[in-house]
Structures are given as structure tokens and as C-alpha cells.
């Protein structure tokens, strides 16, 4: 039982390590595209990055990060829906 928990913890650390960098990359791409008025790629990349960071923050159980990424992802999604699905 203890060994299984250790394996799960190791897999979680590996997964969040890669996921947080993938999320950061998407946020950088989203910010660059938004500043260059490349739509809808900018908001979509920002949304993907925010949702990935939300997943990481849930794994870490960090309330401040969960709140921040949930709110920012929701705002981005609402903006996309409002702009492109009217």
C-alpha cells in the first residue's frame, strides 16, 4: 500500500512538472498573440494555459492559484463566446 502511494506521488510530481511548463508556454503564446492582435489564437492559447494551470493548482491544492486561474479562464471563455458565438 505504501509503495503504491509513493508511485502515485512520483507520477503526480512528474505530471505537474511538465503540465506547468506547457501551461506557461501557452500563456506566453497567448499574451504575444493578444498583443499583436492575432485573434482568436491569442484568447484560445490563453484559455488553454489557464485551464492547464488550474489543473496544476488543483493538484497542489493552492486556493489562491485555483481562484486566480478559475476566474481568468472563465473571463477568457466568456470573452471568446461573446466575440465569436453571437
KEBADREN-487665 format. One record per residue: residue number from 1; chain; z negated, x negated, y of N, C-alpha, C in turn. Coordinates in steps of 0.2 Angstrom, whole numbers. Layout:
REM KEBADREN-487665
r resi NUM | chain A | n_w Z | n_u X | n_v Y | ca_w Z | ca_u X | ca_v Y | c_w Z | c_u X | c_v Y
...
END
This chain:
REM KEBADREN-487665
r resi 1 | chain A | n_w 0 | n_u -4 | n_v -6 | ca_w 0 | ca_u 0 | ca_v 0 | c_w 0 | c_u -4 | c_v 6
r resi 2 | chain A | n_w -4 | n_u -9 | n_v 6 | ca_w -5 | ca_u -14 | ca_v 12 | c_w 2 | c_u -18 | c_v 13
r resi 3 | chain A | n_w 5 | n_u -20 | n_v 8 | ca_w 11 | ca_u -23 | ca_v 8 | c_w 17 | c_u -19 | c_v 11
r resi 4 | chain A | n_w 17 | n_u -13 | n_v 9 | ca_w 22 | ca_u -8 | ca_v 12 | c_w 21 | c_u -7 | c_v 19
r resi 5 | chain A | n_w 15 | n_u -7 | n_v 22 | ca_w 13 | ca_u -6 | ca_v 29 | c_w 16 | c_u -12 | c_v 32
r resi 6 | chain A | n_w 15 | n_u -18 | n_v 30 | ca_w 17 | ca_u -24 | ca_v 33 | c_w 24 | c_u -24 | c_v 33
r resi 7 | chain A | n_w 28 | n_u -22 | n_v 28 | ca_w 35 | ca_u -22 | ca_v 28 | c_w 38 | c_u -18 | c_v 33
r resi 8 | chain A | n_w 35 | n_u -12 | n_v 34 | ca_w 37 | ca_u -7 | ca_v 39 | c_w 35 | c_u -9 | c_v 46
r resi 9 | chain A | n_w 30 | n_u -13 | n_v 47 | ca_w 28 | ca_u -16 | ca_v 54 | c_w 33 | c_u -21 | c_v 55
r resi 10 | chain A | n_w 35 | n_u -25 | n_v 51 | ca_w 40 | ca_u -30 | ca_v 52 | c_w 47 | c_u -27 | c_v 54
r resi 11 | chain A | n_w 49 | n_u -22 | n_v 50 | ca_w 56 | ca_u -19 | ca_v 51 | c_w 56 | c_u -16 | c_v 58
r resi 12 | chain A | n_w 50 | n_u -13 | n_v 60 | ca_w 49 | ca_u -10 | ca_v 67 | c_w 50 | c_u -15 | c_v 72
r resi 13 | chain A | n_w 47 | n_u -21 | n_v 71 | ca_w 47 | ca_u -26 | ca_v 76 | c_w 54 | c_u -28 | c_v 77
r resi 14 | chain A | n_w 58 | n_u -29 | n_v 71 | ca_w 65 | ca_u -31 | ca_v 71 | c_w 69 | c_u -26 | c_v 75
r resi 15 | chain A | n_w 68 | n_u -20 | n_v 73 | ca_w 72 | ca_u -14 | ca_v 76 | c_w 71 | c_u -14 | c_v 84
r resi 16 | chain A | n_w 65 | n_u -14 | n_v 86 | ca_w 64 | ca_u -13 | ca_v 93 | c_w 66 | c_u -19 | c_v 97
r resi 17 | chain A | n_w 66 | n_u -25 | n_v 94 | ca_w 68 | ca_u -31 | ca_v 97 | c_w 76 | c_u -31 | c_v 99
r resi 18 | chain A | n_w 80 | n_u -28 | n_v 94 | ca_w 87 | ca_u -28 | ca_v 95 | c_w 88 | c_u -22 | c_v 100
r resi 19 | chain A | n_w 85 | n_u -16 | n_v 98 | ca_w 86 | ca_u -10 | ca_v 102 | c_w 85 | c_u -11 | c_v 110
r resi 20 | chain A | n_w 79 | n_u -14 | n_v 111 | ca_w 78 | ca_u -15 | ca_v 118 | c_w 83 | c_u -19 | c_v 122
r resi 21 | chain A | n_w 86 | n_u -24 | n_v 119 | ca_w 91 | ca_u -28 | ca_v 122 | c_w 98 | c_u -24 | c_v 122
r resi 22 | chain A | n_w 99 | n_u -20 | n_v 117 | ca_w 105 | ca_u -16 | ca_v 118 | c_w 105 | c_u -11 | c_v 123
r resi 23 | chain A | n_w 99 | n_u -8 | n_v 124 | ca_w 97 | ca_u -3 | ca_v 129 | c_w 98 | c_u -7 | c_v 136
r resi 24 | chain A | n_w 95 | n_u -13 | n_v 137 | ca_w 96 | ca_u -16 | ca_v 143 | c_w 103 | c_u -18 | c_v 145
r resi 25 | chain A | n_w 107 | n_u -20 | n_v 140 | ca_w 114 | ca_u -21 | ca_v 141 | c_w 118 | c_u -15 | c_v 144
r resi 26 | chain A | n_w 116 | n_u -9 | n_v 140 | ca_w 119 | ca_u -3 | ca_v 143 | c_w 117 | c_u -1 | c_v 150
r resi 27 | chain A | n_w 111 | n_u -2 | n_v 152 | ca_w 108 | ca_u -1 | ca_v 158 | c_w 112 | c_u -5 | c_v 163
r resi 28 | chain A | n_w 113 | n_u -12 | n_v 162 | ca_w 117 | ca_u -16 | ca_v 166 | c_w 124 | c_u -14 | c_v 167
r resi 29 | chain A | n_w 127 | n_u -12 | n_v 162 | ca_w 134 | ca_u -10 | ca_v 162 | c_w 134 | c_u -3 | c_v 166
r resi 30 | chain A | n_w 129 | n_u 1 | n_v 165 | ca_w 129 | ca_u 7 | ca_v 169 | c_w 128 | c_u 6 | c_v 176
r resi 31 | chain A | n_w 124 | n_u 2 | n_v 178 | ca_w 122 | ca_u 0 | ca_v 185 | c_w 128 | c_u -3 | c_v 188
r resi 32 | chain A | n_w 132 | n_u -8 | n_v 185 | ca_w 138 | ca_u -11 | ca_v 188 | c_w 143 | c_u -5 | c_v 189
r resi 33 | chain A | n_w 144 | n_u -1 | n_v 184 | ca_w 150 | ca_u 4 | ca_v 184 | c_w 148 | c_u 9 | c_v 190
r resi 34 | chain A | n_w 142 | n_u 11 | n_v 190 | ca_w 140 | ca_u 15 | ca_v 196 | c_w 141 | c_u 12 | c_v 203
r resi 35 | chain A | n_w 139 | n_u 6 | n_v 203 | ca_w 140 | ca_u 3 | ca_v 210 | c_w 148 | c_u 2 | c_v 212
r resi 36 | chain A | n_w 152 | n_u 2 | n_v 207 | ca_w 159 | ca_u 1 | ca_v 208 | c_w 163 | c_u 8 | c_v 207
r resi 37 | chain A | n_w 159 | n_u 13 | n_v 207 | ca_w 162 | ca_u 20 | ca_v 207 | c_w 166 | c_u 21 | c_v 201
r resi 38 | chain A | n_w 164 | n_u 18 | n_v 195 | ca_w 168 | ca_u 19 | ca_v 189 | c_w 164 | c_u 25 | c_v 185
r resi 39 | chain A | n_w 167 | n_u 31 | n_v 186 | ca_w 164 | ca_u 37 | ca_v 183 | c_w 169 | c_u 40 | c_v 178
r resi 40 | chain A | n_w 166 | n_u 43 | n_v 173 | ca_w 160 | ca_u 44 | ca_v 171 | c_w 156 | c_u 38 | c_v 166
r resi 41 | chain A | n_w 160 | n_u 33 | n_v 166 | ca_w 157 | ca_u 27 | ca_v 162 | c_w 150 | c_u 25 | c_v 164
r resi 42 | chain A | n_w 149 | n_u 24 | n_v 170 | ca_w 143 | ca_u 22 | ca_v 173 | c_w 137 | c_u 27 | c_v 171
r resi 43 | chain A | n_w 137 | n_u 33 | n_v 172 | ca_w 132 | ca_u 38 | ca_v 170 | c_w 131 | c_u 38 | c_v 163
r resi 44 | chain A | n_w 136 | n_u 38 | n_v 159 | ca_w 136 | ca_u 38 | ca_v 152 | c_w 132 | c_u 32 | c_v 149
r resi 45 | chain A | n_w 134 | n_u 26 | n_v 152 | ca_w 131 | ca_u 20 | ca_v 149 | c_w 124 | c_u 20 | c_v 151
r resi 46 | chain A | n_w 122 | n_u 22 | n_v 157 | ca_w 115 | ca_u 23 | ca_v 160 | c_w 111 | c_u 28 | c_v 155
r resi 47 | chain A | n_w 114 | n_u 33 | n_v 153 | ca_w 111 | ca_u 38 | ca_v 149 | c_w 109 | c_u 35 | c_v 142
r resi 48 | chain A | n_w 114 | n_u 31 | n_v 139 | ca_w 113 | ca_u 28 | ca_v 133 | c_w 108 | c_u 23 | c_v 133
r resi 49 | chain A | n_w 108 | n_u 19 | n_v 138 | ca_w 102 | ca_u 14 | ca_v 139 | c_w 96 | c_u 17 | c_v 140
r resi 50 | chain A | n_w 95 | n_u 23 | n_v 144 | ca_w 89 | ca_u 26 | ca_v 145 | c_w 86 | c_u 29 | c_v 138
r resi 51 | chain A | n_w 91 | n_u 32 | n_v 134 | ca_w 88 | ca_u 35 | ca_v 128 | c_w 86 | c_u 30 | c_v 123
r resi 52 | chain A | n_w 90 | n_u 24 | n_v 123 | ca_w 88 | ca_u 19 | ca_v 119 | c_w 81 | c_u 16 | c_v 121
r resi 53 | chain A | n_w 80 | n_u 15 | n_v 127 | ca_w 73 | ca_u 13 | ca_v 130 | c_w 68 | c_u 18 | c_v 128
r resi 54 | chain A | n_w 70 | n_u 24 | n_v 129 | ca_w 65 | ca_u 30 | ca_v 127 | c_w 63 | c_u 29 | c_v 120
r resi 55 | chain A | n_w 67 | n_u 27 | n_v 115 | ca_w 66 | ca_u 26 | ca_v 108 | c_w 61 | c_u 21 | c_v 107
r resi 56 | chain A | n_w 62 | n_u 15 | n_v 111 | ca_w 58 | ca_u 9 | ca_v 111 | c_w 51 | c_u 11 | c_v 113
r resi 57 | chain A | n_w 51 | n_u 14 | n_v 119 | ca_w 44 | ca_u 16 | ca_v 122 | c_w 40 | c_u 20 | c_v 117
r resi 58 | chain A | n_w 44 | n_u 25 | n_v 114 | ca_w 40 | ca_u 29 | ca_v 109 | c_w 37 | c_u 25 | c_v 103
r resi 59 | chain A | n_w 41 | n_u 20 | n_v 101 | ca_w 39 | ca_u 15 | ca_v 96 | c_w 33 | c_u 11 | c_v 98
r resi 60 | chain A | n_w 33 | n_u 9 | n_v 104 | ca_w 27 | ca_u 5 | ca_v 107 | c_w 22 | c_u 10 | c_v 109
r resi 61 | chain A | n_w 23 | n_u 16 | n_v 109 | ca_w 18 | ca_u 21 | ca_v 112 | c_w 15 | c_u 20 | c_v 119
r resi 62 | chain A | n_w 20 | n_u 18 | n_v 123 | ca_w 18 | ca_u 17 | ca_v 130 | c_w 20 | c_u 23 | c_v 134
r resi 63 | chain A | n_w 15 | n_u 26 | n_v 137 | ca_w 16 | ca_u 33 | ca_v 140 | c_w 20 | c_u 32 | c_v 147
r resi 64 | chain A | n_w 18 | n_u 26 | n_v 150 | ca_w 22 | ca_u 25 | ca_v 157 | c_w 29 | c_u 24 | c_v 155
r resi 65 | chain A | n_w 31 | n_u 21 | n_v 150 | ca_w 38 | ca_u 19 | ca_v 149 | c_w 41 | c_u 26 | c_v 146
r resi 66 | chain A | n_w 38 | n_u 29 | n_v 142 | ca_w 40 | ca_u 36 | ca_v 139 | c_w 42 | c_u 41 | c_v 145
r resi 67 | chain A | n_w 37 | n_u 41 | n_v 150 | ca_w 38 | ca_u 46 | ca_v 155 | c_w 44 | c_u 44 | c_v 160
r resi 68 | chain A | n_w 44 | n_u 37 | n_v 161 | ca_w 50 | ca_u 34 | ca_v 166 | c_w 57 | c_u 36 | c_v 162
r resi 69 | chain A | n_w 57 | n_u 34 | n_v 156 | ca_w 64 | ca_u 34 | ca_v 153 | c_w 66 | c_u 41 | c_v 151
r resi 70 | chain A | n_w 61 | n_u 46 | n_v 150 | ca_w 62 | ca_u 53 | ca_v 149 | c_w 65 | c_u 56 | c_v 155
r resi 71 | chain A | n_w 61 | n_u 55 | n_v 161 | ca_w 64 | ca_u 58 | ca_v 167 | c_w 70 | c_u 55 | c_v 169
r resi 72 | chain A | n_w 71 | n_u 48 | n_v 169 | ca_w 78 | ca_u 46 | ca_v 171 | c_w 83 | c_u 48 | c_v 167
r resi 73 | chain A | n_w 82 | n_u 48 | n_v 160 | ca_w 88 | ca_u 51 | ca_v 156 | c_w 89 | c_u 58 | c_v 157
r resi 74 | chain A | n_w 84 | n_u 62 | n_v 158 | ca_w 85 | ca_u 69 | ca_v 160 | c_w 89 | c_u 70 | c_v 166
r resi 75 | chain A | n_w 87 | n_u 66 | n_v 171 | ca_w 91 | ca_u 67 | ca_v 178 | c_w 98 | c_u 64 | c_v 177
r resi 76 | chain A | n_w 99 | n_u 59 | n_v 173 | ca_w 106 | ca_u 57 | ca_v 172 | c_w 110 | c_u 62 | c_v 168
r resi 77 | chain A | n_w 107 | n_u 65 | n_v 163 | ca_w 111 | ca_u 70 | ca_v 159 | c_w 112 | c_u 76 | c_v 164
r resi 78 | chain A | n_w 107 | n_u 78 | n_v 168 | ca_w 109 | ca_u 84 | ca_v 172 | c_w 114 | c_u 83 | c_v 177
r resi 79 | chain A | n_w 114 | n_u 76 | n_v 180 | ca_w 120 | ca_u 74 | ca_v 184 | c_w 127 | c_u 75 | c_v 181
r resi 80 | chain A | n_w 127 | n_u 72 | n_v 175 | ca_w 133 | ca_u 72 | ca_v 171 | c_w 135 | c_u 79 | c_v 170
r resi 81 | chain A | n_w 131 | n_u 84 | n_v 167 | ca_w 133 | ca_u 91 | ca_v 166 | c_w 135 | c_u 94 | c_v 172
r resi 82 | chain A | n_w 131 | n_u 93 | n_v 178 | ca_w 133 | ca_u 96 | ca_v 184 | c_w 140 | c_u 94 | c_v 187
r resi 83 | chain A | n_w 141 | n_u 88 | n_v 186 | ca_w 148 | ca_u 85 | ca_v 189 | c_w 154 | c_u 86 | c_v 184
r resi 84 | chain A | n_w 153 | n_u 86 | n_v 178 | ca_w 159 | ca_u 86 | ca_v 173 | c_w 159 | c_u 92 | c_v 169
r resi 85 | chain A | n_w 154 | n_u 96 | n_v 169 | ca_w 155 | ca_u 103 | ca_v 165 | c_w 153 | c_u 109 | c_v 169
r resi 86 | chain A | n_w 157 | n_u 109 | n_v 174 | ca_w 156 | ca_u 115 | ca_v 179 | c_w 160 | c_u 121 | c_v 177
END
